[in-house]
Amino acid sequence: MTEQPSLSIKKNLTIRLLRVLRYNKARVERALVLMPAEHKPLFHVLPFLLHVNHPELPGYIEGENIPFGIHNYSFRDVVENALLQCFPDKRDLLSDIKPLWPRQRAIDALVLMGSIGTIAQTDTSDFDYWVCVDGNKRSEASLTKLQEKLTAIERWADSKFGIEVHFFLSEIDNVRRNDFGIADGESAGSAQALFLKAEFYTTNIVVAGKAPFWWLTPEKTNDQQYAALKDHLEDGGSPDLSWFMDLGNLEKLDASELFGAAIWQLSKAMDSPFKSVLKIAKLEVYLAHIEHGQPLCSLLKKHVHRGAEAPGQVAVIDPYALMFDQLIEHYEKEGQPEDMLLLQQCLYLKCNCKLSQPPLRGETSTFKRKIIAAYAKKWGWTKQDLYHLDNQHEWTFHERVQLSRRIHRFLLKCYRRISSQLGAEQQTMSKEDMTVLGRRLSTFYGKKPNKIEFLRRAFDENLYCETVTVALKQSKTGQETWTVYATDMLSKSGKISQNQKITQTSSAIELVVWCVANRIIDAKTTIYLDYNATEVSELDLNDLLKHICRYFPPIKVSSLQRDNLLTSARVTTCLAVVNFNTLRQKASVEEVSVLYTTSWGETFLFHGKDVLDTLWFELEETEPTPPCYAMVPRGNQQSRIQGEFLESTGVSFSLIH
């Protein structure tokens, strides 16, 4: 009597497996459809490079007991063609691959996660892989060798294709226990372990090797049921146990991770705000349904298991579209139209599907274009709306900054709503991870006296200006207001357009420092000065720009060193600018402005001769001693002022010209 249920369970597992494999195959096909032709060979070559270890191929590691080889990996024509495209001079080596083929397979699976194969895939999408291994079978030395191999292949892919490839070496037992290490760089660590696993299950594509067993279980499966179903598998059976790896069940998400996950998304928003807007909104939706809702990955799995399409076909089940539908449904109920519009615009811009431009002649609409077009029609967007979003290069500086502000306002609003609903005790993030992420956020968002603030940007290079115009206004009391505008305003009949206004300050030095820190100008930018109303000239401004770019380049807050953030802040570089606004014929030190950065990524600008006295300990009595530079504008008295300044200060300064 016990055999029949067992057979029925195995049959259901087999049916689900076939539908999951069909969905996985469709995701691969979608990924390749959206991939630029020059990038497609890389997709096929990367698994091969992990499967072999040969001195003539990237990723070769010398020595014995080097772990390589992927389970169930096979050599196909498409792989051979891709290899010959990438390595045309290795035709002889690749004509017979048997000598290259490993006897043992060290890697259980190579699994791609993220936007690849979804509507969010673009020509610049990163390749984020989990390289899954059984850590119990590998020594620390062996895993270190494998990591060296992975890093070498990442570097090759970047140099050859200009694509960011990230291999996350994932020990299966650790993933099953939701142990993802520390929060640093691309790793979320303890900030959102379950959420990271949910993200993985929602977006993963098995490129080679074993599939996660989770995909075969029904969408609502508790841990006991999960284990019982897995016990029905056996080696050589159908389905075969050796086809799967156990990364653990995911029944529901934990509210205790929401706070850490929200902080993590704020941290990621410094680099990729469009993506973070959607993800932090998703966290708010999770919180609203934490008691009775199920993770998005389970909803996706239910759609895949249904297999409602005709045999051999797969419904366009898209993880990003599924997520977005959940968000819109939530914010519609909450009655937040301005939030809905922002989410719609962010999805459209993130997907980079330019609907105002027709498909190229002879090309058919991709699944991505069909989905995005259906959204735009549903939202009632006109062709003019689409044209505006598709042509950001035509936007005024004001329009670009306004969108950026709306995005970061929404991020902070979501974060505050989430944190207000969660008690301080309801969070599982480690103390160190909380410190690191908290200090990154403080550096980026925090306000302090004399601190150079970061611009809350939504765009990357779109705010960069090849030329800017600086204008000065003086009030009747002599107070100065320096304003910088995008582009050359002086050749346009001298008419200043307020739509191109970037920012204004009371200090010309602060104006230049702020623009450099926020990647609006660099050493290649030309500064035009509208009227020489003070001693400051165009030459002075361009000299200052050159020095700021060299000694105070823009800081990427998300890349600040973890060790630096876990210790007290210290000064890393200092610049004294002497007599910048003073009459050039003055032969003595009249004014000093001091600029410095810290190991926490913060930049400060102070004015006054006494500043160096208060900073003396940080500049002279700390280890390592920070480099200190001094700049005096060009003029007949430059050398005399330099001498007096160096003699008057107790700090070791290097003069820069």
N, C-alpha and C positions, 0 to 999 in steps of 0.2 A: 504493500500500500504506500510505502514511502518513495518508491521509484518514480511514480507518476508526477507528483509535485516537483521533484527534482528535474525531471525531463522538461516540464512546463517552464520552470525557472530558466533552465539553460536555453530553451527555445526563445524566451523573451529576451535574454541577454544577447543572443545571436542576432535577433531582429534589430535590437537597439544598436548593436555594434555596426551592422550594415548601414544603418541610417547615419550614424556618427561618422563613419568612414566616407560616406557620400558627401556629407556636409563638409568634412575636412578637405576633401578633394576639391569641392567647389570654392572653398576659401583660398586654396592655393591658386586655382585658376583665376579668381578675381584679383588676387595679389599681382599675378603676372600681367593681367590685362591693364592694370593701372600703372605698372612699372615702366619707366622709360626704357627703350630698347637697349641702351648702353648699360643699364643696371641688371638686366635679366640674367646674364651669365653668372653674376655674383651669387644670385639666389641658388643656383645649382652647384656652384663650385664650393661654397662654404662648407656644406656637409662633407664633401669629398676630402677637403683639407683636414677636417677633424677625424676622418676615417683612416687616413694614411699618415705616414711620417717618413718623408724622404728629403735628403739634403738639397735636392734641386727644386723643391716646392716650398711655398710659404708655410710657416708654422713648424718647421723641422726643429726638433729638440734632440741634441746629441746625448748619448748615454744608454744605459740599460734600464729595463723595466719602465720604459716611457709609456704612460697610459694613452691609448688612442683606439680608434675603431668604434663604430656605432652599431648597436644590435639591429639585426634585420635590415641592414643597409644593403642596397643592391646597385649595381652599375648599369645605367640605362643610356640609350643613345643621346638623350637630351643633355645628360651630364658630360658625355664624351665631347659633344659639339661645343658646350660651354667651356670646357677645359681647353680645347684647341683655340677658342677665341681669346681666352685669357693668357694662354701659354703657347703661342704658335711655334716657338722655338723648341718646344718639348714634345714634338710629335713622336719621335722615336721612343721616348720614355713612356708615353701614354698609349702606344700601339699595343703593348702587352702589359696589362695591369696586374697580372697574377703575382709577380714578384713584390708588388707594392701592398698587396692585400694582407690585412692583419690576421694572425691565427686566432687571437683572442680579442674580444670586444670589451673595452673598458667603459664606454659611454652608453647608458641605458636609452637615452633619448635626447634629441635636439628639438626643442619646442620654441616656436616663435610666438611672441605676445605683443600686444599693443595695437597700433592703428593699421598695420599691414593687413591687406585683405578686407578692409572695411571702407565705408564712405569717407573716413577721415584720412585715408592714405593719400599722400601727396608725393611729388617727385623728390622731396627732401626728407621723407620719413626715415627715422632711424630703424635699424634692424636690431631688435632686442630679443636675445635668445636665452632660454634657460638650458644649460648643459647639465642634464640630470645624471648623477652617478650614485652608485651604492657606496657610501662612505665607509661602511663596515668592511668592505673588501679592499680598501685602498689605504695606504699609509699616508701620513702627513707629507712626507717627501714626495710621494707619487702624485698627490693632489697639487703640490707646489709646481711640479714639472708640467702637469696638465694646464695649470693657470698660465705658465710661461708660454705654452703653445697657443693658448687662446689669445693672450695679449699680442703675440707676434702676428697672428692672423688678423686681429683688429687693426693693427698698424698697417699691414699690407692693404687691407680693404680701403682704409682711409687714403693712403697714398695713391692707390691705383684707380679708385672709383670716386673718391671724395665723399664717401658715405660713412656715417657713424655707425659702427657695429659694436654692440655691447654683448659680451658673453657673460652671463651670470652663472658661475659654477654652483650648482644646487645639489646638496646632498639629500637624497630622497628621505631619509629618516628625519632630518632637520625640518624639511618642508612639511612632512606629515605632522610634526609637533608644532608647526607654525613658528619655527625659529629662523628668522631671516637676518640675524646678526645685528650690527649697529646701524644707526641712521647716518649715512654719509654718502655724498655724491649721488649716485643713482639708486642707492639702497635705502628703503624706508625703515629698515631695522625694526625696533620695537614700536615704532609710531603707529603702525597699522598692519599687523601681521595677517589677521583674518581678511582684512580688506584687500591686501595684496594678493592673497590666495584667490579671493573672489574675482579680482581683476584678471588674474591669470586664467582662471577657468572660463571667464566671459570672452576673452579675446584670443585664446591660444590656438595655434595651428601646429600639429605634429608634422614637422618637416622630415624627420627620420627617426626610426626607433620605436620604442614602446609608447602606447597611449595611456593616459591617466585612467585608472579603473573607474574613477568618479563618473566618467561620461556614460557608463553603462547602467548606473543606478537611477531609479525614478527621481523626479524633481523634489519630492518630499520624502527624504530618507534619513532616519536617525542613525546614530553611530552603531547601534546594535544591528539594525537591518543591513547597514553597509557591510559590516563584518560578516554577517550571515551570507549575504549574496556573494561576497568574495570567496567564501569557503566552498562554494559550488564549483569554482574553477579548479582545474587540475592540469598538470603538464600533459600535452598531447590531446587534451579534450577539445570540445567545441562550445564556447570559445576557449582558446588555449591560454593557460595562466601566464606563459612566457611572453605573451603579446602585451602585457600590461605592467605598469608600475603603480604602486600605491602611494599617492601624494596626500592621502587623507580625505575624509569626508568634509563637507561644508553644509551643515544643516541650516544655520542662521548666523547672522552677524552679531557682534557683541557691542553693546552701547559703550562699554568701557574703552573701546578703541576710537570712538568717534572724535573725541577731543584731539588725540594725537594725529588722527587722519586729517582733521581740519587744519591743524598747524602745518602738517606736511604739505598740504595743497597750497597753503599760503606761501610756503617756502618755494615750491615749484613754480608758483605764479610769477616769481621774479624773472623767469626765463620763458615760460610758455603760458601766458595768461589765458588764451582762448581755451586751451585744454583744461586748465585749472578751474575756470568758471563753470564748465560743465560738470567737472568732478566734485567740486565743493557743493554744487547744487544737488548732485546725486547723494552726497552725505546727508544733506538736509531732508531729502526724500526718505532715505533709510531711517533717519531718526523718527520721522513722522509715522513710519510703519514698522518700527523695530519689534513690536510685540507680536504682530500677526503677519507681517509681510515676509516674503522670501527673497533671498538675494537675486539680483538680476541674472547671475549665471544659471540659477535654477530655472528661472523663467525661460531663458534661452534654450536650456537643455530640453525643457518640455516641448518647445516648438520643434526642435530637431527630432525628438523621439516620435512626434506625431506623424511625421512623414506623409503629410497630406497630399503631396504632389504625385503626379503620375509616376509609374516606375521609371527609374533612370533619370529623373529630374529632381531638382532641389529648389525649394522656395528661397527667395532672396531674403534670408534671415540675416539681418545685419546687426551685430552687437551695438554699434554706435547709434543706429537708428532706433533700436529697441530701448536703449538708455534714454535717448532724447524724448521719445514718446512718453516715458514715465515722468520725466521732468516737466514737460508741458502740461500733462494731466494734473500734476500736483500744483503748479503755479496758477493754473486756470481756476482750480478750486479755492486757492488762497486769495484770489483776486488781486494779483500783482502784475498788471499789464506792462509796466515799465521793465520789470524783470523778465517777462516773457519775450519782449522785443529784444532785449539784450542777449538772451539765450539764443534766439533765432539768428541774430546777426553773428554771434560768436560761432555757432555751428557752421553757418555758411562760410565765414572767413576761414575757419579752421580747416574745412574740407577743401577750400580753394578750387571750387568748381565754378568756373566763370560762365554762367548761363547766358550772359549777354553776348558772348561770342559763340557762333554756331559751331558744331563739330566740323572738323576738317573734311574736305570733300572725300567721299568714299568711306569715311569712318561711320560706324553705327554708334548709337548712344550706349554708353557703358551702364552697368547696373547703378553705379554711383550717380551719374547724371540723371537717370530716371528717378531715383529716390529724391535727390535734391530738388529737381524740377517739380515733383509732386508736392514737396513741402512749400516751395515758393508760391505755387498756384493756390494752395490751401490757405496761405497767409495773406493772399491778396496783393502780393508784390507786383509792381509794374516793371516793365522793361527799364524804365528810368531808374527805379530803385536798384535793380540788379546792376545797371551800368555804373551807378555811383559806388556800390560796394566793390565792383570788379576793378575799378580804376583808382586805387588809393593814392597813386602817384600824383593825381590831379587834386587831391584834397589840400586844403590850406593847413598850415601848421595847427591852427586853432581847432579844426575839425578832428585832426588826429589825436590831439591831446584830450579833447572832450571825450572821445570814445575810451581812451585809456583811463581817464578818471572814473567814468561810469563802471568800467570793469573792476577796478580796484575798490570802488565804493561798494559794489555788489559783493565782492569777496569778503571784505571786512564785515559787511552786514550779515552775511551768512555765518561767518565765524562767530560773531557775537551772539547770534540767535542760538547756534549750536551750543556754545559754551555756557550760555545762560540757562539752558535746559539740563545741563549735566553738572552734578556736584563735583567738587574738586577731587573727591575720593573715587569718582567713577572714571578712572583712566589708568591704563596699564603701561604707559610709556616709561621706559627706564629713566632714572634721574639724569644720567649723562646725555641721553638723546634729547630729553626735555631742555637741558641747558644749551646744547648745540643749536637746536632748532629755534629755541626762544631767543638766543642772542643773534642769530641770523635775521629773525623777524625784527628785532629791536634795531639792528643796523639799518635795515631797509626801510621800515615804516616809522621808527621812533624819531621824535623831535627833541633836540637838545640845543641849548644856547650855542650859537656860533658854528653849528654843524651844517655841512653842505648836504642838503637833502637830496634823496634819490627821486627822480621823476617816475611816477607810476605810469609805466609805459605798457602799451599793448602791442606795439610794433617793434621790430628789431632795428633794421637799418633804415626804415622809412623816415625816421626823424633826422637822419644825417643831412647836414648842409655843406655843400662845397663852398658856398660863400655866405657870409652873414653881414648885416649892417648894424653897427653900434651907434646909438644916438644918446646924447646927454642933454638933460634939462636941469636948469638951476632955478630954485625958488627964490623969492625975494630975500629970504633969510640966508641964502647961500647953500642950502641943502641940495645935494646932487642926487639925481635919479638917472641911472644908466639902464638903457633898454636895448635888447638885441632882437633883431628881426631876421627871419629866414630870407635868403636870397639877397641879391644886390638891389637895394632900393634907390640908390643914388642915380643910376643910369635911367630910371623910369621917371624922368622929369622931376626927380627929387621928391616924389609923392610917397609918403610912408603909408603902407597898408596895415591896419591894426589886425587884420586876419592872419598876418604872418608874424605877429608878435610871439616871441618865444618866452621871454621872462624879463623882469626888471629887478634891479637891486640898487643899493646906495653905494656900491663899490665896484669899480671896473675890474678889480682883481677877482672878486667873488663871481662876477658875471662870467669871466673866462673859465674859472675853475668849475663852476656849476655846469657849464655847457660841455666841458671835456668829460667830467665825471659821468654825465648822462649820455655820452656818445652822440652828441649833437654836432660837435665839431672835433676835428683832430688836426694834426700837424699839416695836413694837406689843404685845410680850409683857409680861404682868404678872408680876412676881416677888413671891412671898409668902415671908416669912421665918418659919421655925419657931422661935420664942422669940428674944428679943433678948438673947442671952447675952453679947454684947460691945457695944462702942460703935457697931458697924455696925448701921444701921437699914434697914428696907425702902426708905425714901426715899433713903438713900445708894446702895443697890444699883440702884434704878431710875434715879437720876441718872447713875451710872456707865454703866449700860446705854445710856442716851441718847447719851452722849459717845462710847462705843466704836463704836456703830452709825454715828455721823456721821463720825468721823475714821479709823476702822479697819474699814471694811465688809469683808465676806467677799471673799477673793481667789480668782479662778478661775485655777488654776495653768496650765491648758492655754492660757489666753489671755494669758499674760505676754509682754511685748514681746520679740521676738527680739533687737533691738539691746541691750536691757538685759541679757539673758542672755549676750551675747557680750563684755560689759565687766565690770569689777570691781563687786561689790555695793556699794551705797551706801544710807545711811539716807534714807527718803522721807518719813516722818512720825514725830514723837516726842510722847509724852504723859508728863508727870510727875504722879503721883498722890501728894499730900502728906497725911500723918497720917490715912490711911484707917482704920486700926485703933486709933488713939491716943485717949485720953480727950479728949472734946470741950472740956473746960475748960482744957486745956493751951494756952498762948499762944505756944509756940515750935515750930519745925520739929523733930519727933521722928523721923519716918521718911519715906522717899521710895521710891516704886516707879516704875521707868521702863519704859515700853512703847514699842517702835518697830518699824516694818516696813522691809524693804529692797527694793531694785529687783529682787531675785530672788524676791520674794513670800514671804519668811520673816518671821515675827513673833517677837519676843523680849520677855521680861519679866524684869527684874532688880530686886532689892530692895537698898536701901542708899544712904546719903547720898553715898558716894564714886563711885557709878555715873556720874554726870554728869561727873566729872573724867576718867574713862577714855574717855568718849564725846565729850569736848569737840571734838576735831579733826573727827570725823565730822559734828558738828552745826554747827560754825562755820566750818570751813576747807575745805569741799567745795562744788562747784558742780553743780547749783543747791543753795542752802542749803535744807535741809528745814524745813517749818513745825514749830514746837515749841509745845505747849500745856501748861498747868498747871491741875490741878483740886485744890481743897481742899474737903472736905465742908462742908455747911452747919453753922453754929454761931456762937455769940457771938464767938468768936475768929477767925473766918474771915479777915477783912480783915487782921488783924495777922499771921497766919501767911503769908498771901499776900505781904505786904510783905517779911517776913523772907526768904522763899524767893527772891523776885526779886532781892533785894539780895545774897544769898549766892552766887548762881550766876553764872557768866560767860557763860551762854547766854541768848539773847533769847527769852523765853517770852511767849505770849499767854494771859491768864487766861480760863478758860471757866467758866460757871455752870450 
